[in-house]
Amino acid sequence: MKKTLMTVTAALALTFTAAPAFAATVYATDGNGQEFSALYTESSWMAIEVPLADLGGTLPGDLSLTTTGLSKGTTITLNSSEVMGDRALLYVTVERDDTSAVVNDMASITVNASGKALTTVTIPVYGAAYDQ
């Protein structure tokens, strides 16, 4: 019994030691200091705050985004980017094909430059259903 317990304890210790640190909290912003805990559909004024250190300490000129976790027909497109202190602001447009469907997704957004992934952030994406 002691040998089994020690084996399990050692395995857990290795697992927790090898696990990556938790990522910093990611926010959406309006670029003027107002923070939001999610991105909203039908918006083109929101930015994702990403620590500049996660991008290598500078803002690459050839940034692009890839996303997963979004409902069919929902997209996040990078419009522009800027540095604000120790953060990069990635201004995005969030759109969906069908406004009659609710969007309640957890987007995984990978920030790429020069053909490689620099960092991946996760943020909720919400959209209320309405008829046009």
A tleap script that builds the chain and sets N, CA, C and O, in Angstrom:
source leaprc.protein.ff14SB
mol = sequence {
  NMET LYS LYS THR LEU MET THR VAL THR ALA
  ALA LEU ALA LEU THR PHE THR ALA ALA PRO
  ALA PHE ALA ALA THR VAL TYR ALA THR ASP
  GLY ASN GLY GLN GLU PHE SER ALA LEU TYR
  THR GLU SER SER TRP MET ALA ILE GLU VAL
  PRO LEU ALA ASP LEU GLY GLY THR LEU PRO
  GLY ASP LEU SER LEU THR THR THR GLY LEU
  SER LYS GLY THR THR ILE THR LEU ASN SER
  SER GLU VAL MET GLY ASP ARG ALA LEU LEU
  TYR VAL THR VAL GLU ARG ASP ASP THR SER
  ALA VAL VAL ASN ASP MET ALA SER ILE THR
  VAL ASN ALA SER GLY LYS ALA LEU THR THR
  VAL THR ILE PRO VAL TYR GLY ALA ALA TYR
  ASP CGLN
}
set mol.1.N position { 0.828 -1.196 0.000 }
set mol.1.CA position { 0.000 0.000 0.000 }
set mol.1.C position { 0.866 1.251 0.000 }
set mol.1.O position { 0.587 2.195 -0.738 }
set mol.2.N position { 1.931 1.268 0.834 }
set mol.2.CA position { 2.799 2.442 0.897 }
set mol.2.C position { 3.498 2.675 -0.433 }
set mol.2.O position { 3.659 3.821 -0.853 }
set mol.3.N position { 3.917 1.596 -1.106 }
set mol.3.CA position { 4.598 1.731 -2.388 }
set mol.3.C position { 3.663 2.341 -3.429 }
set mol.3.O position { 4.076 3.212 -4.196 }
set mol.4.N position { 2.416 1.895 -3.463 }
set mol.4.CA position { 1.423 2.429 -4.400 }
set mol.4.C position { 1.155 3.903 -4.115 }
set mol.4.O position { 1.088 4.716 -5.036 }
set mol.5.N position { 1.004 4.242 -2.840 }
set mol.5.CA position { 0.739 5.627 -2.455 }
set mol.5.C position { 1.914 6.529 -2.843 }
set mol.5.O position { 1.714 7.642 -3.329 }
set mol.6.N position { 3.131 6.043 -2.627 }
set mol.6.CA position { 4.307 6.833 -2.988 }
set mol.6.C position { 4.418 6.997 -4.499 }
set mol.6.O position { 4.831 8.055 -4.974 }
set mol.7.N position { 4.058 5.969 -5.260 }
set mol.7.CA position { 4.097 6.041 -6.717 }
set mol.7.C position { 3.099 7.079 -7.220 }
set mol.7.O position { 3.419 7.893 -8.086 }
set mol.8.N position { 1.887 7.042 -6.667 }
set mol.8.CA position { 0.858 8.009 -7.056 }
set mol.8.C position { 1.289 9.423 -6.673 }
set mol.8.O position { 1.134 10.355 -7.462 }
set mol.9.N position { 1.826 9.582 -5.473 }
set mol.9.CA position { 2.279 10.892 -5.024 }
set mol.9.C position { 3.387 11.428 -5.925 }
set mol.9.O position { 3.376 12.600 -6.300 }
set mol.10.N position { 4.332 10.578 -6.269 }
set mol.10.CA position { 5.424 10.997 -7.157 }
set mol.10.C position { 4.898 11.379 -8.531 }
set mol.10.O position { 5.343 12.371 -9.107 }
set mol.11.N position { 3.962 10.611 -9.062 }
set mol.11.CA position { 3.385 10.913 -10.375 }
set mol.11.C position { 2.650 12.246 -10.354 }
set mol.11.O position { 2.763 13.034 -11.293 }
set mol.12.N position { 1.893 12.504 -9.281 }
set mol.12.CA position { 1.190 13.781 -9.168 }
set mol.12.C position { 2.167 14.941 -9.049 }
set mol.12.O position { 1.953 15.998 -9.642 }
set mol.13.N position { 3.228 14.753 -8.292 }
set mol.13.CA position { 4.224 15.808 -8.145 }
set mol.13.C position { 4.861 16.138 -9.485 }
set mol.13.O position { 5.067 17.311 -9.798 }
set mol.14.N position { 5.175 15.131 -10.276 }
set mol.14.CA position { 5.748 15.366 -11.599 }
set mol.14.C position { 4.755 16.065 -12.513 }
set mol.14.O position { 5.129 16.950 -13.283 }
set mol.15.N position { 3.496 15.672 -12.431 }
set mol.15.CA position { 2.458 16.276 -13.260 }
set mol.15.C position { 2.330 17.764 -12.951 }
set mol.15.O position { 2.301 18.584 -13.869 }
set mol.16.N position { 2.251 18.121 -11.675 }
set mol.16.CA position { 2.081 19.518 -11.312 }
set mol.16.C position { 3.343 20.330 -11.570 }
set mol.16.O position { 3.249 21.514 -11.893 }
set mol.17.N position { 4.512 19.731 -11.439 }
set mol.17.CA position { 5.757 20.429 -11.701 }
set mol.17.C position { 5.908 20.725 -13.187 }
set mol.17.O position { 6.402 21.786 -13.568 }
set mol.18.N position { 5.476 19.772 -14.034 }
set mol.18.CA position { 5.639 19.926 -15.471 }
set mol.18.C position { 4.534 20.774 -16.106 }
set mol.18.O position { 4.668 21.203 -17.252 }
set mol.19.N position { 3.454 21.017 -15.377 }
set mol.19.CA position { 2.328 21.762 -15.934 }
set mol.19.C position { 2.706 23.216 -16.157 }
set mol.19.O position { 3.422 23.797 -15.342 }
set mol.20.N position { 2.237 23.818 -17.250 }
set mol.20.CA position { 2.556 25.220 -17.502 }
set mol.20.C position { 1.857 26.125 -16.505 }
set mol.20.O position { 0.844 25.745 -15.917 }
set mol.21.N position { 2.386 27.301 -16.318 }
set mol.21.CA position { 1.774 28.281 -15.428 }
set mol.21.C position { 0.456 28.749 -16.034 }
set mol.21.O position { 0.267 28.695 -17.249 }
set mol.22.N position { -0.440 29.202 -15.186 }
set mol.22.CA position { -1.712 29.709 -15.677 }
set mol.22.C position { -1.487 30.980 -16.473 }
set mol.22.O position { -0.668 31.822 -16.105 }
set mol.23.N position { -2.217 31.107 -17.558 }
set mol.23.CA position { -2.096 32.300 -18.406 }
set mol.23.C position { -2.718 33.497 -17.698 }
set mol.23.O position { -3.629 33.352 -16.884 }
set mol.24.N position { -2.218 34.655 -18.016 }
set mol.24.CA position { -2.777 35.879 -17.449 }
set mol.24.C position { -4.208 36.054 -17.941 }
set mol.24.O position { -4.568 35.586 -19.021 }
set mol.25.N position { -5.009 36.727 -17.144 }
set mol.25.CA position { -6.381 36.998 -17.532 }
set mol.25.C position { -6.384 37.881 -18.770 }
set mol.25.O position { -5.660 38.873 -18.844 }
set mol.26.N position { -7.200 37.509 -19.732 }
set mol.26.CA position { -7.307 38.265 -20.977 }
set mol.26.C position { -8.627 39.026 -20.958 }
set mol.26.O position { -9.670 38.480 -20.599 }
set mol.27.N position { -8.564 40.280 -21.348 }
set mol.27.CA position { -9.750 41.116 -21.397 }
set mol.27.C position { -9.951 41.659 -22.799 }
set mol.27.O position { -9.023 41.733 -23.605 }
set mol.28.N position { -11.176 42.030 -23.059 }
set mol.28.CA position { -11.477 42.840 -24.230 }
set mol.28.C position { -11.544 44.269 -23.712 }
set mol.28.O position { -11.833 44.489 -22.536 }
set mol.29.N position { -11.284 45.222 -24.561 }
set mol.29.CA position { -11.309 46.619 -24.162 }
set mol.29.C position { -11.854 47.475 -25.294 }
set mol.29.O position { -11.928 47.041 -26.443 }
set mol.30.N position { -12.232 48.688 -24.949 }
set mol.30.CA position { -12.642 49.637 -25.982 }
set mol.30.C position { -11.464 50.510 -26.411 }
set mol.30.O position { -11.621 51.401 -27.246 }
set mol.31.N position { -10.277 50.253 -25.835 }
set mol.31.CA position { -9.093 51.029 -26.165 }
set mol.31.C position { -8.953 52.301 -25.352 }
set mol.31.O position { -7.942 52.997 -25.449 }
set mol.32.N position { -9.971 52.610 -24.546 }
set mol.32.CA position { -9.950 53.821 -23.714 }
set mol.32.C position { -9.950 53.496 -22.229 }
set mol.32.O position { -10.276 54.351 -21.405 }
set mol.33.N position { -9.589 52.269 -21.884 }
set mol.33.CA position { -9.501 51.884 -20.482 }
set mol.33.C position { -10.673 51.076 -19.957 }
set mol.33.O position { -10.569 50.489 -18.879 }
set mol.34.N position { -11.768 51.024 -20.668 }
set mol.34.CA position { -12.921 50.229 -20.239 }
set mol.34.C position { -12.661 48.770 -20.598 }
set mol.34.O position { -12.420 48.451 -21.762 }
set mol.35.N position { -12.709 47.875 -19.597 }
set mol.35.CA position { -12.475 46.459 -19.858 }
set mol.35.C position { -13.784 45.683 -19.840 }
set mol.35.O position { -14.720 46.010 -19.111 }
set mol.36.N position { -13.815 44.641 -20.671 }
set mol.36.CA position { -14.963 43.758 -20.776 }
set mol.36.C position { -14.466 42.328 -20.623 }
set mol.36.O position { -13.347 42.012 -21.027 }
set mol.37.N position { -15.278 41.475 -20.052 }
set mol.37.CA position { -14.869 40.086 -19.837 }
set mol.37.C position { -15.144 39.201 -21.043 }
set mol.37.O position { -14.845 38.007 -21.015 }
set mol.38.N position { -15.714 39.777 -22.109 }
set mol.38.CA position { -16.059 38.994 -23.297 }
set mol.38.C position { -16.035 39.892 -24.530 }
set mol.38.O position { -16.036 41.119 -24.438 }
set mol.39.N position { -16.012 39.234 -25.682 }
set mol.39.CA position { -16.215 39.929 -26.954 }
set mol.39.C position { -17.688 39.790 -27.313 }
set mol.39.O position { -18.332 38.807 -26.948 }
set mol.40.N position { -18.217 40.772 -28.026 }
set mol.40.CA position { -19.623 40.747 -28.404 }
set mol.40.C position { -19.761 40.749 -29.916 }
set mol.40.O position { -19.036 41.453 -30.619 }
set mol.41.N position { -20.702 39.950 -30.408 }
set mol.41.CA position { -20.945 39.888 -31.844 }
set mol.41.C position { -21.436 41.251 -32.332 }
set mol.41.O position { -21.896 42.082 -31.549 }
set mol.42.N position { -21.328 41.454 -33.630 }
set mol.42.CA position { -21.693 42.715 -34.270 }
set mol.42.C position { -20.910 43.884 -33.678 }
set mol.42.O position { -21.446 44.982 -33.529 }
set mol.43.N position { -19.647 43.650 -33.343 }
set mol.43.CA position { -18.812 44.741 -32.842 }
set mol.43.C position { -17.537 44.837 -33.673 }
set mol.43.O position { -16.976 43.834 -34.114 }
set mol.44.N position { -17.102 46.072 -33.869 }
set mol.44.CA position { -15.833 46.293 -34.560 }
set mol.44.C position { -14.998 47.326 -33.806 }
set mol.44.O position { -14.035 47.871 -34.345 }
set mol.45.N position { -15.374 47.590 -32.556 }
set mol.45.CA position { -14.693 48.590 -31.743 }
set mol.45.C position { -13.922 47.970 -30.581 }
set mol.45.O position { -13.265 48.685 -29.824 }
set mol.46.N position { -13.996 46.663 -30.433 }
set mol.46.CA position { -13.360 46.005 -29.294 }
set mol.46.C position { -11.943 45.549 -29.640 }
set mol.46.O position { -11.629 45.266 -30.797 }
set mol.47.N position { -11.107 45.486 -28.623 }
set mol.47.CA position { -9.741 44.993 -28.775 }
set mol.47.C position { -9.476 43.937 -27.715 }
set mol.47.O position { -10.025 43.987 -26.614 }
set mol.48.N position { -8.638 42.996 -28.059 }
set mol.48.CA position { -8.197 41.990 -27.108 }
set mol.48.C position { -6.864 42.456 -26.549 }
set mol.48.O position { -5.948 42.779 -27.305 }
set mol.49.N position { -6.753 42.494 -25.220 }
set mol.49.CA position { -5.495 42.867 -24.576 }
set mol.49.C position { -4.635 41.626 -24.428 }
set mol.49.O position { -5.066 40.626 -23.855 }
set mol.50.N position { -3.413 41.695 -24.948 }
set mol.50.CA position { -2.472 40.586 -24.851 }
set mol.50.C position { -1.168 41.132 -24.280 }
set mol.50.O position { -0.681 42.165 -24.740 }
set mol.51.N position { -0.593 40.454 -23.279 }
set mol.51.CA position { 0.703 40.928 -22.776 }
set mol.51.C position { 1.731 40.982 -23.907 }
set mol.51.O position { 1.895 40.018 -24.654 }
set mol.52.N position { 2.412 42.106 -24.022 }
set mol.52.CA position { 3.417 42.288 -25.070 }
set mol.52.C position { 4.519 41.230 -24.955 }
set mol.52.O position { 5.084 40.808 -25.964 }
set mol.53.N position { 4.815 40.813 -23.754 }
set mol.53.CA position { 5.831 39.774 -23.543 }
set mol.53.C position { 5.451 38.475 -24.249 }
set mol.53.O position { 6.327 37.734 -24.696 }
set mol.54.N position { 4.149 38.192 -24.352 }
set mol.54.CA position { 3.690 36.973 -25.033 }
set mol.54.C position { 3.938 37.030 -26.536 }
set mol.54.O position { 3.905 36.002 -27.213 }
set mol.55.N position { 4.185 38.223 -27.054 }
set mol.55.CA position { 4.450 38.400 -28.485 }
set mol.55.C position { 5.940 38.588 -28.756 }
set mol.55.O position { 6.331 38.963 -29.861 }
set mol.56.N position { 6.758 38.329 -27.761 }
set mol.56.CA position { 8.202 38.474 -27.914 }
set mol.56.C position { 8.723 39.833 -27.497 }
set mol.56.O position { 9.881 40.160 -27.758 }
set mol.57.N position { 7.874 40.642 -26.842 }
set mol.57.CA position { 8.310 41.944 -26.346 }
set mol.57.C position { 8.086 43.099 -27.298 }
set mol.57.O position { 8.202 44.258 -26.901 }
set mol.58.N position { 7.770 42.809 -28.533 }
set mol.58.CA position { 7.476 43.855 -29.522 }
set mol.58.C position { 6.215 43.467 -30.280 }
set mol.58.O position { 5.749 42.331 -30.198 }
set mol.59.N position { 5.680 44.414 -31.005 }
set mol.59.CA position { 4.476 44.164 -31.794 }
set mol.59.C position { 4.879 43.871 -33.236 }
set mol.59.O position { 5.244 44.787 -33.972 }
set mol.60.N position { 4.815 42.600 -33.647 }
set mol.60.CA position { 5.172 42.270 -35.036 }
set mol.60.C position { 4.223 42.956 -36.021 }
set mol.60.O position { 3.056 43.194 -35.709 }
set mol.61.N position { 4.729 43.264 -37.191 }
set mol.61.CA position { 3.923 43.939 -38.200 }
set mol.61.C position { 3.041 43.002 -39.004 }
set mol.61.O position { 2.134 43.453 -39.703 }
set mol.62.N position { 3.296 41.706 -38.913 }
set mol.62.CA position { 2.544 40.748 -39.729 }
set mol.62.C position { 1.639 39.835 -38.895 }
set mol.62.O position { 1.550 38.634 -39.150 }
set mol.63.N position { 0.974 40.415 -37.904 }
set mol.63.CA position { 0.088 39.626 -37.043 }
set mol.63.C position { -1.105 39.084 -37.809 }
set mol.63.O position { -1.616 39.718 -38.732 }
set mol.64.N position { -1.533 37.909 -37.409 }
set mol.64.CA position { -2.785 37.335 -37.904 }
set mol.64.C position { -3.387 36.511 -36.776 }
set mol.64.O position { -2.697 36.163 -35.818 }
set mol.65.N position { -4.665 36.202 -36.890 }
set mol.65.CA position { -5.364 35.424 -35.878 }
set mol.65.C position { -5.957 34.175 -36.495 }
set mol.65.O position { -6.399 34.187 -37.643 }
set mol.66.N position { -5.965 33.096 -35.727 }
set mol.66.CA position { -6.755 31.914 -36.055 }
set mol.66.C position { -7.606 31.610 -34.840 }
set mol.66.O position { -7.158 31.769 -33.704 }
set mol.67.N position { -8.830 31.172 -35.076 }
set mol.67.CA position { -9.748 30.938 -33.960 }
set mol.67.C position { -10.356 29.549 -34.025 }
set mol.67.O position { -10.547 28.980 -35.100 }
set mol.68.N position { -10.650 29.025 -32.865 }
set mol.68.CA position { -11.425 27.793 -32.719 }
set mol.68.C position { -12.432 28.022 -31.605 }
set mol.68.O position { -12.305 28.962 -30.820 }
set mol.69.N position { -13.427 27.157 -31.544 }
set mol.69.CA position { -14.414 27.227 -30.476 }
set mol.69.C position { -15.605 28.116 -30.771 }
set mol.69.O position { -16.439 28.341 -29.894 }
set mol.70.N position { -15.701 28.625 -31.990 }
set mol.70.CA position { -16.815 29.508 -32.332 }
set mol.70.C position { -17.924 28.748 -33.053 }
set mol.70.O position { -17.666 27.797 -33.792 }
set mol.71.N position { -19.148 29.180 -32.828 }
set mol.71.CA position { -20.293 28.608 -33.530 }
set mol.71.C position { -20.118 28.796 -35.026 }
set mol.71.O position { -19.459 29.733 -35.476 }
set mol.72.N position { -20.715 27.894 -35.787 }
set mol.72.CA position { -20.664 27.991 -37.250 }
set mol.72.C position { -21.186 29.358 -37.688 }
set mol.72.O position { -22.254 29.794 -37.259 }
set mol.73.N position { -20.416 30.028 -38.547 }
set mol.73.CA position { -20.820 31.326 -39.065 }
set mol.73.C position { -20.367 32.510 -38.224 }
set mol.73.O position { -20.616 33.657 -38.596 }
set mol.74.N position { -19.703 32.255 -37.090 }
set mol.74.CA position { -19.189 33.338 -36.243 }
set mol.74.C position { -17.698 33.486 -36.507 }
set mol.74.O position { -16.963 32.499 -36.503 }
set mol.75.N position { -17.249 34.722 -36.736 }
set mol.75.CA position { -15.841 34.959 -37.056 }
set mol.75.C position { -15.274 36.115 -36.231 }
set mol.75.O position { -15.998 37.019 -35.814 }
set mol.76.N position { -13.977 36.060 -36.012 }
set mol.76.CA position { -13.227 37.150 -35.385 }
set mol.76.C position { -12.113 37.506 -36.352 }
set mol.76.O position { -11.293 36.658 -36.706 }
set mol.77.N position { -12.085 38.775 -36.783 }
set mol.77.CA position { -11.114 39.240 -37.765 }
set mol.77.C position { -10.274 40.356 -37.165 }
set mol.77.O position { -10.810 41.276 -36.547 }
set mol.78.N position { -8.960 40.281 -37.344 }
set mol.78.CA position { -8.055 41.314 -36.861 }
set mol.78.C position { -8.123 42.533 -37.781 }
set mol.78.O position { -7.940 42.410 -38.992 }
set mol.79.N position { -8.388 43.710 -37.206 }
set mol.79.CA position { -8.435 44.959 -37.966 }
set mol.79.C position { -7.120 45.716 -37.887 }
set mol.79.O position { -6.571 46.134 -38.907 }
set mol.80.N position { -6.620 45.890 -36.669 }
set mol.80.CA position { -5.386 46.644 -36.453 }
set mol.80.C position { -4.842 46.294 -35.075 }
set mol.80.O position { -5.473 45.568 -34.307 }
set mol.81.N position { -3.657 46.823 -34.777 }
set mol.81.CA position { -3.060 46.571 -33.463 }
set mol.81.C position { -2.240 47.769 -33.048 }
set mol.81.O position { -1.789 48.549 -33.886 }
set mol.82.N position { -2.047 47.913 -31.734 }
set mol.82.CA position { -1.222 48.984 -31.196 }
set mol.82.C position { -0.682 48.570 -29.834 }
set mol.82.O position { -1.210 47.663 -29.190 }
set mol.83.N position { 0.385 49.252 -29.405 }
set mol.83.CA position { 0.971 49.009 -28.095 }
set mol.83.C position { 0.423 50.035 -27.117 }
set mol.83.O position { 0.328 51.222 -27.431 }
set mol.84.N position { 0.061 49.561 -25.920 }
set mol.84.CA position { -0.401 50.437 -24.847 }
set mol.84.C position { 0.277 49.964 -23.572 }
set mol.84.O position { -0.189 49.027 -22.923 }
set mol.85.N position { 1.373 50.611 -23.219 }
set mol.85.CA position { 2.145 50.193 -22.051 }
set mol.85.C position { 2.818 48.860 -22.315 }
set mol.85.O position { 3.572 48.711 -23.277 }
set mol.86.N position { 2.539 47.891 -21.453 }
set mol.86.CA position { 3.128 46.557 -21.613 }
set mol.86.C position { 2.153 45.569 -22.258 }
set mol.86.O position { 2.333 44.355 -22.161 }
set mol.87.N position { 1.120 46.100 -22.917 }
set mol.87.CA position { 0.092 45.272 -23.547 }
set mol.87.C position { -0.016 45.614 -25.031 }
set mol.87.O position { 0.257 46.738 -25.451 }
set mol.88.N position { -0.414 44.635 -25.794 }
set mol.88.CA position { -0.773 44.861 -27.197 }
set mol.88.C position { -2.290 44.865 -27.264 }
set mol.88.O position { -2.944 44.014 -26.662 }
set mol.89.N position { -2.839 45.798 -27.978 }
set mol.89.CA position { -4.282 45.842 -28.214 }
set mol.89.C position { -4.520 45.371 -29.636 }
set mol.89.O position { -4.040 45.980 -30.592 }
set mol.90.N position { -5.256 44.293 -29.765 }
set mol.90.CA position { -5.579 43.718 -31.067 }
set mol.90.C position { -7.038 44.019 -31.364 }
set mol.90.O position { -7.935 43.348 -30.852 }
set mol.91.N position { -7.274 45.026 -32.191 }
set mol.91.CA position { -8.636 45.445 -32.523 }
set mol.91.C position { -9.255 44.447 -33.499 }
set mol.91.O position { -8.662 44.107 -34.523 }
set mol.92.N position { -10.450 43.991 -33.162 }
set mol.92.CA position { -11.087 42.933 -33.939 }
set mol.92.C position { -12.518 43.299 -34.304 }
set mol.92.O position { -13.152 44.144 -33.671 }
set mol.93.N position { -13.004 42.633 -35.349 }
set mol.93.CA position { -14.414 42.663 -35.706 }
set mol.93.C position { -14.969 41.279 -35.418 }
set mol.93.O position { -14.388 40.271 -35.823 }
set mol.94.N position { -16.097 41.233 -34.714 }
set mol.94.CA position { -16.760 39.971 -34.395 }
set mol.94.C position { -18.091 39.962 -35.134 }
set mol.94.O position { -18.951 40.812 -34.903 }
set mol.95.N position { -18.246 38.995 -36.021 }
set mol.95.CA position { -19.453 38.915 -36.845 }
set mol.95.C position { -20.041 37.510 -36.789 }
set mol.95.O position { -19.372 36.547 -36.412 }
set mol.96.N position { -21.307 37.422 -37.173 }
set mol.96.CA position { -21.958 36.113 -37.322 }
set mol.96.C position { -22.928 36.179 -38.485 }
set mol.96.O position { -23.475 37.234 -38.805 }
set mol.97.N position { -23.127 35.038 -39.106 }
set mol.97.CA position { -24.022 34.959 -40.262 }
set mol.97.C position { -25.493 35.028 -39.875 }
set mol.97.O position { -26.304 35.570 -40.626 }
set mol.98.N position { -25.846 34.486 -38.710 }
set mol.98.CA position { -27.245 34.340 -38.316 }
set mol.98.C position { -27.508 35.051 -36.997 }
set mol.98.O position { -27.152 34.542 -35.934 }
set mol.99.N position { -28.127 36.222 -37.060 }
set mol.99.CA position { -28.410 36.978 -35.839 }
set mol.99.C position { -29.628 36.454 -35.084 }
set mol.99.O position { -29.931 36.945 -33.997 }
set mol.100.N position { -30.327 35.474 -35.632 }
set mol.100.CA position { -31.464 34.899 -34.912 }
set mol.100.C position { -31.031 33.782 -33.967 }
set mol.100.O position { -31.853 33.241 -33.229 }
set mol.101.N position { -29.750 33.436 -33.986 }
set mol.101.CA position { -29.217 32.386 -33.104 }
set mol.101.C position { -28.356 33.012 -32.015 }
set mol.101.O position { -27.605 33.955 -32.266 }
set mol.102.N position { -28.474 32.478 -30.808 }
set mol.102.CA position { -27.660 32.929 -29.677 }
set mol.102.C position { -26.223 32.443 -29.866 }
set mol.102.O position { -25.996 31.320 -30.316 }
set mol.103.N position { -25.260 33.292 -29.522 }
set mol.103.CA position { -23.852 32.897 -29.491 }
set mol.103.C position { -23.408 32.952 -28.038 }
set mol.103.O position { -23.512 33.990 -27.385 }
set mol.104.N position { -22.917 31.837 -27.543 }
set mol.104.CA position { -22.403 31.723 -26.185 }
set mol.104.C position { -21.216 30.771 -26.260 }
set mol.104.O position { -21.309 29.610 -25.860 }
set mol.105.N position { -20.099 31.278 -26.778 }
set mol.105.CA position { -18.941 30.440 -27.096 }
set mol.105.C position { -17.727 30.845 -26.272 }
set mol.105.O position { -17.671 31.937 -25.707 }
set mol.106.N position { -16.767 29.945 -26.219 }
set mol.106.CA position { -15.460 30.229 -25.636 }
set mol.106.C position { -14.459 30.162 -26.787 }
set mol.106.O position { -14.105 29.078 -27.251 }
set mol.107.N position { -14.013 31.315 -27.237 }
set mol.107.CA position { -13.098 31.382 -28.373 }
set mol.107.C position { -11.664 31.163 -27.908 }
set mol.107.O position { -11.215 31.734 -26.914 }
set mol.108.N position { -10.978 30.337 -28.640 }
set mol.108.CA position { -9.548 30.154 -28.459 }
set mol.108.C position { -8.898 30.855 -29.649 }
set mol.108.O position { -9.063 30.434 -30.794 }
set mol.109.N position { -8.157 31.927 -29.367 }
set mol.109.CA position { -7.605 32.786 -30.412 }
set mol.109.C position { -6.080 32.671 -30.390 }
set mol.109.O position { -5.435 33.016 -29.401 }
set mol.110.N position { -5.524 32.187 -31.483 }
set mol.110.CA position { -4.078 32.077 -31.597 }
set mol.110.C position { -3.564 33.282 -32.369 }
set mol.110.O position { -4.041 33.583 -33.463 }
set mol.111.N position { -2.587 33.968 -31.785 }
set mol.111.CA position { -1.954 35.123 -32.408 }
set mol.111.C position { -0.702 34.623 -33.111 }
set mol.111.O position { 0.180 34.029 -32.490 }
set mol.112.N position { -0.636 34.870 -34.411 }
set mol.112.CA position { 0.461 34.379 -35.248 }
set mol.112.C position { 1.258 35.535 -35.835 }
set mol.112.O position { 0.745 36.638 -36.019 }
set mol.113.N position { 2.535 35.254 -36.127 }
set mol.113.CA position { 3.387 36.197 -36.864 }
set mol.113.C position { 4.520 35.405 -37.488 }
set mol.113.O position { 5.026 34.452 -36.896 }
set mol.114.N position { 4.910 35.804 -38.676 }
set mol.114.CA position { 6.007 35.147 -39.401 }
set mol.114.C position { 5.812 33.638 -39.492 }
set mol.114.O position { 6.768 32.869 -39.396 }
set mol.115.N position { 4.570 33.231 -39.678 }
set mol.115.CA position { 4.269 31.815 -39.878 }
set mol.115.C position { 4.287 30.947 -38.635 }
set mol.115.O position { 4.215 29.723 -38.743 }
set mol.116.N position { 4.383 31.557 -37.441 }
set mol.116.CA position { 4.359 30.732 -36.240 }
set mol.116.C position { 3.440 31.319 -35.184 }
set mol.116.O position { 3.212 32.528 -35.137 }
set mol.117.N position { 2.913 30.436 -34.335 }
set mol.117.CA position { 2.018 30.852 -33.251 }
set mol.117.C position { 2.839 31.483 -32.133 }
set mol.117.O position { 3.822 30.904 -31.671 }
set mol.118.N position { 2.429 32.678 -31.699 }
set mol.118.CA position { 3.122 33.376 -30.615 }
set mol.118.C position { 2.474 33.111 -29.266 }
set mol.118.O position { 3.160 32.891 -28.268 }
set mol.119.N position { 1.156 33.133 -29.245 }
set mol.119.CA position { 0.419 32.888 -28.009 }
set mol.119.C position { -1.020 32.545 -28.355 }
set mol.119.O position { -1.503 32.860 -29.443 }
set mol.120.N position { -1.688 31.905 -27.432 }
set mol.120.CA position { -3.116 31.607 -27.591 }
set mol.120.C position { -3.840 32.125 -26.361 }
set mol.120.O position { -3.425 31.872 -25.229 }
set mol.121.N position { -4.922 32.850 -26.591 }
set mol.121.CA position { -5.747 33.375 -25.507 }
set mol.121.C position { -7.153 32.824 -25.648 }
set mol.121.O position { -7.589 32.454 -26.739 }
set mol.122.N position { -7.845 32.775 -24.539 }
set mol.122.CA position { -9.217 32.282 -24.533 }
set mol.122.C position { -10.107 33.358 -23.932 }
set mol.122.O position { -9.799 33.928 -22.885 }
set mol.123.N position { -11.224 33.630 -24.617 }
set mol.123.CA position { -12.150 34.660 -24.144 }
set mol.123.C position { -13.564 34.297 -24.602 }
set mol.123.O position { -13.736 33.794 -25.712 }
set mol.124.N position { -14.576 34.542 -23.770 }
set mol.124.CA position { -15.951 34.275 -24.184 }
set mol.124.C position { -16.391 35.214 -25.306 }
set mol.124.O position { -15.915 36.343 -25.420 }
set mol.125.N position { -17.308 34.717 -26.125 }
set mol.125.CA position { -17.927 35.510 -27.193 }
set mol.125.C position { -19.432 35.345 -27.046 }
set mol.125.O position { -19.952 34.230 -27.035 }
set mol.126.N position { -20.129 36.489 -26.932 }
set mol.126.CA position { -21.576 36.466 -26.721 }
set mol.126.C position { -22.303 37.236 -27.807 }
set mol.126.O position { -21.797 38.217 -28.353 }
set mol.127.N position { -23.499 36.764 -28.101 }
set mol.127.CA position { -24.380 37.471 -29.014 }
set mol.127.C position { -25.823 37.077 -28.735 }
set mol.127.O position { -26.143 35.889 -28.691 }
set mol.128.N position { -26.690 38.051 -28.549 }
set mol.128.CA position { -28.099 37.789 -28.307 }
set mol.128.C position { -28.809 37.507 -29.626 }
set mol.128.O position { -28.406 37.994 -30.683 }
set mol.129.N position { -29.860 36.721 -29.546 }
set mol.129.CA position { -30.653 36.432 -30.746 }
set mol.129.C position { -31.667 37.545 -30.956 }
set mol.129.O position { -32.292 38.027 -30.011 }
set mol.130.N position { -31.816 37.943 -32.211 }
set mol.130.CA position { -32.849 38.921 -32.545 }
set mol.130.C position { -33.231 38.776 -34.008 }
set mol.130.O position { -32.444 38.305 -34.830 }
set mol.131.N position { -34.438 39.185 -34.314 }
set mol.131.CA position { -34.914 39.156 -35.688 }
set mol.131.C position { -34.623 40.506 -36.336 }
set mol.131.O position { -34.625 41.552 -35.687 }
set mol.132.N position { -34.374 40.439 -37.636 }
set mol.132.CA position { -34.056 41.685 -38.337 }
set mol.132.C position { -35.282 42.318 -38.917 }
set mol.132.O position { -35.194 43.375 -39.542 }
savepdb mol mol.pdb
quit
